[in-house]
Structures are given as structure tokens and as C-alpha cells.
Amino acid sequence: MTEPASFVPLRKRSRPFAKRLYPGTSQPPNSEIFAAFDMTPFAKVKVVILGQDPYHGPGQAHGLSFSVRPHIAPPPSLANIYREMASDLGLARPTHGNLEAWARQGVLLLNTSLTVEDGKPGSHSGKGWERFTDSAIAALNGALDNLVFILWGRKAQQKGAKIDRQRHLVIESAHPSPLAAHNGFWNSRPFSRTNDYLCAHAIPPIDWTL
């Protein structure tokens, strides 16, 4: 299965929109804004992990939510994700923050906003990206079966109303940021719950090892 016909032109229209959104420097580079969809083709999606907006520091964001470029240490939220993964699955915590290995297996690492102004977190929130990501989630929800949507934090959970919970699994908890993780992220076991669901539906599980 390829992307739904209605979604393809939406991606094309969004590329010039991204260039007009802010005349200064933003993250990630224009060539990587849609990296999540390029690395995890629509038909191969098994899991969606929804973030908020890209890392706003130069050289970090590369189009995948929570992920940073190779050889960069995990930022605080990702370090907490690794801590929960170690507790959940018994895996060693990676020393790098690159999640491309997950993306290649069908984990769509999607941010609610796909760009951010340098040094200004949340600066492109509410400027149109939400319509794009809403459409992406609606397309996935309607065209595929037995997906796992992992929604960390309030902003991600607002997207949950668009997901058919009879058709897919939705895993919700607090955001993994140091300020919020104690509100329900710890011991939420998203990784094992994801694989249990996939296996129950005869879908190969994710190898979370990095």
C-alpha cells in the first residue's frame, strides 16, 4: 500500500509552506523536514510515536521525533525514554540519541510541528503544521489496521480523539521530559506493550535495541 492519494499532494503543498513559515533559520534543515515519512514509508508503519516539535538547537534535529543525529548524546527526554526502555525490556541504555534503527522497522517518529525556529521551542506551534499532522494521523488511522500509537504528554494525547481505538492500540502516559516523567511515564511499559500487541496480531515485533 502506498500513501493515500489525498495525502500525497498534502506533502507536496507543505514543502513550500515550510519555507515561508519563518524567514530565518529553523530546524531541521528543509531537506529533512519530512524525514519521518521518507524513512518509514506509509505502508510499513507499525507504530507511531508522537512528539511535539523538533529540537531547537543547531545540529540536533533531523526530522524524527525524539531522535538526534548520530554521535550526539541523548537529550534529557530521550535519556528518560532509554531509562524506561531498560526497565521495561532489560536492554542496555544507548550512549547515542539516534533512533533511525526504529524508523527503519516501521516506527513513525512524528512531531506535531515539523519545524521550529532556532533557539525558540514551540515557535512554529499553531501555525499550520497541526493540520498536516492531523491529516497524517487520520490517513494512517483509516487506511491501516492494528497500529500502535504512543502518545506521550498532553499535546500528543489531544490527537487521540482522531484514532479508532477498536482498530488500533493507543498507549498514553505523561511526557518523558524531566519535568513530567514522574506523573506517569515511569513504569508505563510502552515497549513491551507495543510488542505484545503486534505479536497478538501476527505482526513482527520491534527490536528496540540500539
C-alpha positions as CSV (number, residue, x, y, z in Angstrom):
1,M,0.0,0.0,0.0
2,T,1.2,3.5,-0.8
3,E,0.2,6.8,0.8
4,P,-3.4,7.6,0.2
5,A,-4.0,9.8,-2.9
6,S,-5.2,12.6,-0.7
7,F,-2.1,12.6,1.4
8,V,0.5,12.8,-1.4
9,P,-0.5,16.4,-2.6
10,L,-0.7,17.5,1.0
11,R,3.0,16.6,1.5
12,K,3.9,18.5,-1.8
13,R,2.0,21.6,-0.7
14,S,3.6,21.6,2.7
15,R,7.2,21.9,1.4
16,P,6.8,25.5,0.2
17,F,4.7,26.2,3.3
18,A,7.7,25.2,5.4
19,K,10.0,27.6,3.6
20,R,7.5,30.5,4.0
21,L,6.8,29.8,7.7
22,Y,9.8,31.7,9.1
23,P,12.3,33.7,7.0
24,G,15.2,33.0,9.5
25,T,16.9,29.7,10.4
26,S,14.8,26.8,11.5
27,Q,15.3,23.2,12.4
28,P,15.6,20.6,10.9
29,P,17.0,21.6,7.5
30,N,14.5,21.8,4.7
31,S,15.8,18.6,3.2
32,E,14.9,16.7,6.4
33,I,11.5,18.1,7.3
34,F,9.7,15.0,6.1
35,A,12.4,12.5,7.1
36,A,10.0,10.6,9.2
37,F,7.8,9.8,6.2
38,D,10.8,9.2,4.0
39,M,12.4,6.7,6.4
40,T,9.2,5.0,7.4
41,P,7.1,4.6,4.3
42,F,3.3,4.7,4.8
43,A,2.7,1.0,4.1
44,K,5.4,-0.1,6.5
45,V,4.2,1.8,9.6
46,K,3.6,-0.4,12.6
47,V,4.0,2.1,15.4
48,V,3.6,5.9,15.7
49,I,5.5,7.8,18.4
50,L,4.2,11.3,18.5
51,G,6.4,14.2,19.7
52,Q,5.8,17.9,20.0
53,D,8.3,19.9,18.0
54,P,11.9,19.3,16.8
55,Y,14.9,20.0,19.0
56,H,15.7,23.7,18.6
57,G,19.5,23.6,19.0
58,P,21.7,23.7,15.8
59,G,22.7,20.3,14.5
60,Q,20.4,18.2,16.7
61,A,17.0,17.7,14.8
62,H,16.9,15.6,11.7
63,G,13.2,15.0,11.1
64,L,12.5,12.2,13.6
65,S,10.7,12.9,16.9
66,F,12.9,12.5,20.0
67,S,15.9,11.4,17.8
68,V,19.1,13.4,17.2
69,R,21.9,12.9,14.7
70,P,24.4,10.1,15.2
71,H,27.2,10.6,17.7
72,I,25.1,13.1,19.7
73,A,24.4,12.3,23.3
74,P,20.7,11.7,24.2
75,P,18.9,14.9,25.3
76,P,17.1,14.7,28.7
77,S,13.7,13.4,27.4
78,L,15.3,10.7,25.3
79,A,17.5,9.7,28.2
80,N,14.4,9.1,30.2
81,I,12.9,7.1,27.3
82,Y,16.0,4.9,27.4
83,R,15.7,4.6,31.2
84,E,12.1,3.3,30.8
85,M,13.2,1.0,28.0
86,A,15.9,-0.5,30.2
87,S,13.4,-1.1,33.0
88,D,10.7,-2.4,30.6
89,L,12.9,-4.7,28.5
90,G,16.2,-5.1,30.3
91,L,18.1,-3.5,27.5
92,A,21.3,-1.5,27.9
93,R,20.9,2.2,27.7
94,P,22.4,3.5,24.4
95,T,25.1,6.2,24.6
96,H,23.8,7.9,21.4
97,G,20.5,9.5,20.6
98,N,19.9,8.3,17.1
99,L,16.6,6.4,16.5
100,E,16.9,5.6,12.8
101,A,17.0,1.9,13.6
102,W,13.5,2.1,15.0
103,A,12.3,4.1,12.0
104,R,13.6,1.5,9.5
105,Q,11.5,-1.1,11.3
106,G,8.2,0.7,11.0
107,V,8.2,3.2,13.9
108,L,7.0,6.5,12.5
109,L,8.7,9.1,14.7
110,L,6.4,12.1,14.1
111,N,6.3,15.5,15.6
112,T,3.1,17.6,15.9
113,S,5.0,20.5,14.4
114,L,7.7,19.6,11.9
115,T,9.8,22.7,12.2
116,V,11.0,25.1,14.9
117,E,12.9,28.4,14.9
118,D,16.4,28.2,16.2
119,G,16.6,28.5,19.9
120,K,12.8,29.1,20.4
121,P,11.0,25.9,21.4
122,G,7.3,25.8,20.3
123,S,7.8,28.8,18.0
124,H,6.1,27.1,15.0
125,S,3.3,25.6,17.0
126,G,-0.2,26.7,15.9
127,K,1.0,28.0,12.5
128,G,-0.4,25.2,10.4
129,W,1.7,22.1,10.9
130,E,-1.0,20.7,13.2
131,R,-3.4,20.4,10.2
132,F,-0.8,18.4,8.3
133,T,-0.1,16.0,11.2
134,D,-3.8,15.7,11.9
135,S,-4.2,14.6,8.2
136,A,-1.3,12.2,8.5
137,I,-2.8,10.5,11.6
138,A,-6.3,10.4,10.0
139,A,-4.8,8.7,6.9
140,L,-2.9,6.1,9.0
141,N,-6.0,5.5,11.2
142,G,-8.3,5.0,8.2
143,A,-6.1,3.0,5.8
144,L,-4.1,0.6,8.1
145,D,-5.1,-1.8,10.8
146,N,-3.6,-2.8,14.2
147,L,-1.2,0.1,14.6
148,V,0.2,1.2,17.9
149,F,0.0,4.9,18.7
150,I,2.3,6.0,21.6
151,L,1.1,9.4,22.9
152,W,3.4,11.0,25.5
153,G,2.1,14.2,27.1
154,R,-1.0,16.3,26.8
155,K,-0.3,17.7,23.3
156,A,0.2,14.2,21.8
157,Q,-2.9,12.9,23.7
158,Q,-5.1,15.5,22.1
159,K,-4.5,13.6,18.8
160,G,-6.0,10.5,20.4
161,A,-9.5,11.6,19.6
162,K,-8.8,11.0,15.9
163,I,-7.8,7.4,16.5
164,D,-10.2,4.4,16.3
165,R,-9.3,2.5,19.5
166,Q,-11.3,-0.5,18.3
167,R,-8.9,-0.8,15.4
168,H,-5.6,0.3,16.9
169,L,-3.9,0.3,20.3
170,V,-3.3,3.7,21.9
171,I,-0.7,3.9,24.7
172,E,-0.9,7.1,26.7
173,S,1.3,8.4,29.5
174,A,3.0,11.5,30.8
175,H,5.7,13.1,28.7
176,P,9.2,11.7,29.3
177,S,10.7,15.1,30.0
178,P,12.4,15.5,33.4
179,L,9.6,17.9,34.4
180,A,6.8,15.4,33.7
181,A,8.1,11.9,33.7
182,H,7.1,11.4,37.4
183,N,3.5,12.0,36.5
184,G,3.0,8.5,35.0
185,F,5.7,7.9,32.4
186,W,7.8,5.7,34.7
187,N,6.7,2.0,34.7
188,S,4.3,2.6,31.8
189,R,6.0,-0.2,29.8
190,P,5.3,1.2,26.3
191,F,7.8,-1.0,24.6
192,S,6.7,-4.4,25.8
193,R,3.0,-3.4,25.5
194,T,3.7,-2.5,21.9
195,N,5.3,-5.8,21.0
196,D,2.7,-7.8,22.9
197,Y,0.0,-6.2,20.8
198,L,1.9,-6.6,17.5
199,C,2.6,-10.3,18.2
200,A,-1.1,-10.8,19.2
201,H,-2.0,-9.6,15.7
202,A,0.7,-11.7,13.9
203,I,2.8,-8.6,13.2
204,P,6.6,-8.9,13.7
205,P,7.6,-7.1,16.8
206,I,10.0,-4.1,17.0
207,D,13.6,-4.8,18.0
208,W,14.1,-1.8,20.3
209,T,17.9,-2.5,20.7
210,L,20.0,0.5,19.5
